[in-house]
Every structure is written in structure tokens, then in C-alpha cells.
């Protein structure tokens, strides 16, 4: 259980440092400009790795700010399919392929 409390402590420090809010704000700017995207799209826009973006997407979804759609898009970097995320306020999503 010490591992679990460590990760909780790390998360608490991360949240308290304001870094989590900064990530959330930066990702939400992307969504206001683009309406939808994959973690690869967002990471490219933010000029960062995909991993921190991936972690923040589920947190933003928990806050009901964004939602995972039933759409996916092939990532140019890995060739794998990635979930397309969208602002929660969007009713319909159109993607140019």
C-alpha cells in the first residue's frame, strides 16, 4: 500500500503545484481552437510528448469538460488508432480525413 500512498502524495503535490491546472488550461485552449483531437494532435499543438497529454485527458473527462467520442484516428507517429476527444458541449463532430 505504500506505493499507492506514494502515488497519491505525488498526485497531491502535482495538483497543489498548479502544474495540473496549467496542463488542463493548455489542453482546453486546444479544444476551444480545434473542437476535437487525438492525444497526438494535442501533443503536437503543445509541442510536448503524448504521455502527459494522455494522463490529463481522462482528468478533463472526469470534470465533464471533454468526452471520448466513438471515433478514432490513426496516429502518424505510431500507426495505432487513437481515440478522438471532443469538447463536451459539442453535439456533432465532423472530421476531415
C-alpha positions, -999 to +999 in steps of 0.1 A: +000+000+000+030+023+004+032+025-034-004+036-035+001+063-009+032+075-027+013+080-060-015+098-041+011+120-025+027+127-059-006+135-074-014+158-045+019+176-049+013+178-087-022+193-082-011+217-055+019+229-075-006+242-101+010+221-128-021+200-133-043+232-138-017+245-163-019+213-183-057+214-182-058+250-193-034+245-221-053+214-234-086+232-231-072+261-253-065+234-279-101+222-277-116+258-279-095+263-311-100+229-327-131+214-310-117+178-312-085+159-315-064+129-305-036+129-279-011+131-309-029+162-323-029+179-289+008+170-281+018+184-315+000+216-308+015+219-273+049+207-286+052+181-259+052+143-255+019+124-258+022+108-223+014+139-202-015+147-226-029+112-223-030+114-185-047+148-185-075+138-210-092+114-186-090+140-158-107+166-181-133+140-190-139+134-153-146+171-150-171+168-179-151+194-199-143+169-227-155+135-238-141+105-256-160+100-288-167+067-305-144+079-333-107+070-337-079+083-360-047+066-370-017+083-353+010+093-377+037+087-351+028+052-341+003+039-367-020+029-339-056+041-337-062+068-311-095+080-296-108+113-308-117+135-279-141+165-281-154+193-261-184+181-241-205+210-254-203+197-290-233+179-302-219+166-335-184+161-347-172+162-383-137+151-391-119+158-423-100+128-435 
